[in-house]
Amino acid sequence: MADLHTRMAPRVRELTGEVVARCAAELPFYRDLPREVLEGEVTRSVTAVFGLLLRALRRQDAVGPGELARLIEWSARRAEQRVPLEAALAAYLIGAETWWRALGAAAEPHELAEAGAGLLGCLRTAMPAVALAHQQALEDISGEDKRVRRALLAALLGGRPHEALAGAAGVELGQAHEVVCFAFDQTPPPRLVQSALDAHAGTLVLADHTEGIALLPSAGAALWETLTAAVGGDALLSAAAATGLGGVPEAAEEARRVLELVQRLGRPPGLYRFDDVLVEYQLARPGNGLTRLAAKLDPLDEHPYLLETLRAYVRRGHNRRQTSLDLHIHRNTLDYRLHRVAALTGLDLTVPAEARLLEAALTARTLNP
């Protein structure tokens, strides 16, 4: 189709202008581009693609390895410039539509079928490669963005200079932050956790999913519900408020200690703060006092069912009915067991001071097995 090639070649500049104008008019991304970008790089790219389509009129392998490599390079560059994939593909289709109309006007009847097949062949070869290259470039960019954000979070948690990293990550840091540590019964995909954190905060959250720690503007009571709903499983969370960015390391240490403590205590899923475990935190401090407190329950070592009963009774806030249901025993059986606990330990659960001592001994035994 050498004759058709000759007839189409003079129209490349005109058709390029038409495609650029349509992209600017029909595609929101291109509409917002500066005029110099449209007339510069965008115009050069469209001209180059039309050059491939023009060569397809002379030979079937117009999109060979060299041409395909250039297409892939262009697509990667578009991705680096944050061109959305849907906008890039739409621009290619606008170009194909414009080229086909021009072919219809210039081609003789016997040339049109072959010219159309050539156009479709170019699209069949180019479009998957373009989409794949664009997607891979976006993933590379996303990976680099994540690396910078993790480095920024690490700097904040470590109390190191962070200004340059914040600029590279495009993150504006306010002064009010809470450090949140999280642990799940079954490890969910990090993207689900990140999406839930972002949705709760209403902004991009700095998080390290390997360490299970994040920095949020605030950690409201709804955070636990948002996370568990997103991941479809139970979660333990701890939160600590930071006094300015300089207080982030101290808040992180507090949140880590709280999470470790509630895990050791076997607390139910939920969001915990330091005030929720103040007594337990003090009891967790090693020393002779903790050992002697835990020893109050030594007489129950040979009666594990009594220790289990005591745990259930304390966990239920001394509610006999709920404890009986949890243990699947009669109320009279429960009363007998509690009487045995009192007889063996010398501490009566009906006496408030002695009941508090037993509860503290249970915590000490858990923390000092």
C-alpha positions in Angstrom: 0.0 0.0 0.0 2.8 2.4 -1.0 0.3 4.8 -2.6 -1.8 5.0 0.6 1.3 5.6 2.5 2.2 8.5 0.2 -1.3 10.0 0.6 -1.3 9.7 4.4 2.2 11.0 5.1 1.4 14.7 4.5 -1.5 14.5 7.0 0.5 13.4 10.0 1.0 16.9 11.4 -2.7 17.8 10.9 -3.9 14.6 12.5 -1.5 15.0 15.4 -3.0 18.4 16.1 -6.5 17.0 16.0 -5.6 14.2 18.4 -3.9 16.6 20.9 -6.9 19.0 20.7 -9.4 16.1 21.3 -7.3 14.8 24.3 -7.3 18.3 25.8 -11.1 18.6 25.2 -12.2 15.1 26.2 -9.8 13.8 28.9 -9.7 15.6 32.2 -6.0 14.8 32.8 -4.9 16.3 29.5 -7.3 19.2 29.9 -5.3 20.3 33.0 -1.9 20.2 31.3 -0.1 23.4 30.5 -0.2 24.5 26.9 3.5 24.1 26.5 3.3 20.4 27.6 0.5 19.7 25.1 2.4 21.4 22.3 5.7 19.9 23.3 6.0 16.4 24.7 2.4 15.3 24.1 2.6 16.4 20.4 5.9 14.6 20.0 4.5 11.4 21.4 1.4 11.4 19.1 3.6 12.2 16.1 5.8 9.2 16.9 2.9 6.8 17.2 1.4 8.1 13.9 4.9 7.4 12.5 4.4 3.7 13.5 1.0 3.6 12.0 2.3 5.2 8.8 5.0 2.5 8.5 2.3 -0.2 9.0 1.0 0.9 5.6 4.2 -0.3 4.0 5.1 -3.4 6.0 3.3 -5.8 8.3 5.9 -5.7 11.1 5.8 -2.0 11.7 5.8 -2.6 15.5 9.0 -4.6 15.8 11.2 -5.1 18.9 12.8 -1.7 18.5 9.5 0.2 18.0 7.9 -1.8 20.9 10.8 -0.8 23.1 10.2 2.8 22.4 6.5 2.5 23.1 7.4 0.9 26.4 9.8 3.7 27.2 7.2 6.3 26.4 4.6 4.5 28.6 7.1 4.3 31.5 7.8 8.0 31.1 4.1 8.8 31.2 3.7 6.8 34.4 6.6 8.6 36.0 4.8 11.9 35.1 1.8 10.5 37.0 -0.3 10.1 33.8 -3.2 7.8 34.8 -3.3 4.6 32.8 -6.9 5.1 31.8 -5.9 8.5 30.4 -3.0 7.1 28.4 -5.1 4.3 26.9 -7.9 6.7 26.1 -5.4 8.9 24.2 -4.2 5.9 22.2 -7.8 5.1 21.2 -8.5 8.7 20.3 -5.5 8.5 18.0 -6.6 5.2 16.5 -10.1 6.6 15.8 -8.7 9.7 14.2 -6.3 7.7 12.1 -9.1 5.3 10.9 -11.3 8.1 9.8 -8.5 9.6 7.9 -7.8 6.2 6.3 -11.4 5.9 5.3 -11.2 9.2 3.5 -7.9 8.6 1.8 -8.0 4.8 0.9 -9.3 3.2 -2.2 -12.0 0.6 -1.6 -9.5 -2.3 -2.2 -7.0 -0.7 0.2 -9.3 -0.2 3.2 -9.5 -3.8 4.5 -5.7 -4.2 4.6 -5.2 -0.8 6.1 -7.7 -1.6 8.8 -6.0 -4.9 9.5 -2.7 -3.1 9.9 -4.2 -0.6 12.3 -5.7 -3.4 14.5 -2.5 -5.3 14.3 -0.6 -2.4 15.7 -3.1 -1.9 18.5 -3.0 -5.6 19.3 0.7 -5.5 19.7 1.1 -2.1 21.3 -1.7 -1.8 23.8 -0.9 -4.8 26.1 2.8 -3.8 26.1 1.8 -0.1 26.9 -0.5 -1.1 29.7 2.0 -3.5 31.2 4.9 -1.1 31.0 2.7 1.7 32.5 1.5 -0.6 35.4 5.0 -1.8 36.2 6.3 1.8 36.2 3.5 2.8 38.6 4.3 -0.1 40.8 8.0 0.9 40.9 7.0 4.5 41.7 4.6 3.2 44.4 7.3 1.0 45.8 9.7 3.9 46.0 7.0 6.1 47.6 6.4 3.4 50.2 10.1 3.1 50.9 10.4 6.9 51.5 7.3 6.9 53.8 8.7 4.0 55.8 12.0 5.8 56.2 10.1 8.9 57.3 8.1 6.9 59.9 11.4 5.3 61.1 13.0 8.7 61.5 10.0 10.1 63.5 9.9 7.0 65.7 13.7 7.2 66.3 13.7 10.9 66.9 15.9 11.6 64.0 15.8 14.5 61.4 12.8 14.0 59.2 12.2 17.2 57.2 13.9 16.1 54.0 12.1 12.8 54.1 8.8 14.5 54.6 9.4 16.7 51.6 10.4 13.7 49.5 7.3 11.8 50.6 5.1 14.8 50.0 3.7 14.5 53.5 2.7 17.5 55.6 3.2 16.7 59.3 1.0 18.4 61.9 1.8 18.5 65.6 -1.0 16.3 66.9 -0.3 12.6 66.4 -1.0 9.3 68.1 1.2 6.2 67.7 -0.9 3.0 67.3 0.5 -0.5 67.5 -1.6 -3.4 66.2 -1.6 -7.2 66.2 -4.1 -9.5 64.5 -5.2 -13.1 65.2 -4.6 -13.9 61.6 -2.2 -11.7 59.6 -4.2 -9.8 56.9 -2.8 -8.4 53.7 -1.0 -5.1 54.4 -3.0 -3.3 51.8 -6.3 -4.0 53.7 -4.8 -2.6 56.9 -3.4 0.4 55.1 -6.7 1.1 53.4 -8.5 0.9 56.7 -6.0 3.2 58.4 -6.3 5.7 55.6 -10.1 5.6 55.6 -10.2 6.2 59.4 -7.8 9.1 59.3 -9.1 10.6 56.1 -5.5 10.9 54.8 -2.5 8.8 53.9 -1.2 7.2 57.1 2.4 6.4 57.8 2.6 2.8 58.7 5.1 -0.1 59.0 3.1 -3.3 58.6 6.1 -5.5 59.4 6.5 -3.8 62.8 2.8 -3.3 63.3 3.0 0.4 64.0 1.4 3.5 62.5 1.3 7.3 63.1 -2.2 8.8 62.9 -3.6 12.3 63.5 -5.8 10.7 66.1 -6.9 7.2 67.1 -10.6 7.4 68.0 -12.6 4.6 69.5 -13.9 3.7 66.0 -10.4 2.8 64.8 -10.7 -0.8 66.2 -14.1 -1.2 64.5 -12.8 0.1 61.2 -9.8 -2.2 61.2 -11.6 -5.4 62.3 -14.4 -4.8 59.7 -11.8 -4.3 57.0 -9.6 -7.3 57.7 -12.4 -9.7 58.9 -10.8 -10.7 62.1 -10.0 -9.7 65.7 -7.3 -7.2 66.5 -5.5 -5.9 69.5 -4.6 -2.2 69.3 -2.7 0.1 71.7 -2.5 3.9 71.3 -0.5 6.6 72.9 -0.6 10.4 72.2 2.6 12.2 71.2 3.4 15.6 72.6 4.5 17.2 69.3 6.7 15.4 66.8 9.5 15.3 69.3 7.3 13.1 71.5 6.7 10.4 68.9 9.5 8.1 70.2 8.2 8.2 73.7 4.6 7.6 72.6 5.8 4.7 70.4 7.5 3.1 73.4 4.4 3.5 75.5 2.2 2.0 72.8 4.5 -1.0 72.4 4.6 -1.7 76.1 0.8 -1.5 76.4 0.3 -3.9 73.5 2.9 -6.4 74.8 1.1 -6.3 78.2 -2.4 -6.9 76.9 -1.1 -9.7 74.8 0.6 -11.3 77.8 -2.6 -10.9 79.9 -4.7 -12.5 77.2 -7.0 -9.5 77.1 -9.9 -9.5 74.6 -9.7 -7.7 71.3 -10.0 -4.0 71.4 -8.1 -0.7 71.7 -6.1 -0.1 74.8 -4.3 2.8 76.3 -1.9 3.1 79.2 -4.7 4.1 81.7 -6.5 0.8 80.9 -3.5 -1.2 82.3 -2.0 1.0 84.9 -2.2 -1.5 87.8 -1.1 -4.4 85.5 1.8 -2.3 84.3 3.0 -1.8 87.8 2.6 -5.4 88.6 4.6 -6.3 85.6 7.7 -4.7 87.1 10.1 -7.5 88.1 11.1 -7.9 91.8 10.5 -9.8 95.0 7.1 -8.2 95.4 5.8 -9.6 92.1 7.2 -13.1 93.0 5.7 -13.1 96.5 2.4 -11.9 95.1 2.3 -14.7 92.5 3.1 -17.2 95.2 -0.2 -16.5 96.9 -1.7 -18.9 94.3 0.9 -21.7 94.8 -1.6 -23.7 96.9 -3.8 -24.0 93.7 -1.0 -25.6 91.6 -2.3 -29.1 92.3 -5.8 -28.0 91.5 -5.7 -26.4 88.1 -9.5 -26.5 87.8 -9.7 -24.2 90.8 -7.3 -21.8 89.2 -9.3 -21.9 86.0 -12.5 -21.2 88.0 -10.8 -18.2 89.8 -9.7 -16.8 86.4 -13.2 -17.0 85.0 -14.8 -15.5 88.1 -12.4 -12.5 88.0 -12.8 -12.1 84.3 -16.6 -11.9 84.7 -16.3 -9.3 87.4 -17.4 -11.7 90.2 -20.7 -12.5 88.3 -21.6 -16.0 89.4 -24.2 -16.6 86.8 -22.0 -15.7 83.9 -19.1 -17.6 85.4 -21.2 -20.7 85.7 -22.3 -20.4 82.1 -18.7 -20.0 80.9 -17.5 -23.0 82.8 -20.7 -25.1 82.1 -21.1 -25.9 85.8 -24.0 -25.5 88.3 -24.0 -22.5 90.6 -23.6 -24.7 93.6 -20.5 -26.3 92.0 -19.1 -22.8 91.5 -19.7 -21.8 95.1 -18.0 -25.0 96.3 -15.0 -24.3 94.1 -14.7 -20.7 95.3 -14.9 -21.9 98.9 -12.1 -24.3 98.2 -10.0 -21.4 96.7 -10.5 -19.4 99.9 -9.7 -22.4 102.1 -6.4 -23.2 100.2 -5.1 -19.7 99.8 -6.4 -18.2 103.0 -8.0 -15.3 101.0 -11.7 -14.9 101.0 -13.3 -13.5 97.8 -16.2 -12.1 99.8 -13.8 -9.8 101.6 -13.0 -6.8 99.2 -9.4 -6.3 100.3 -8.7 -10.0 100.0 -10.5 -10.3 96.7 -8.3 -7.5 95.3 -5.2 -9.3 96.5 -6.4 -12.5 94.7 -6.9 -10.6 91.5 -3.5 -9.0 91.7 -2.0 -12.4 92.4 -3.7 -13.7 89.2 -2.1 -10.9 87.2 1.3 -11.5 88.8 1.0 -15.2 88.1 0.2 -14.5 84.4 3.1 -12.0 84.1 5.5 -14.2 86.1 4.7 -17.8 85.3 
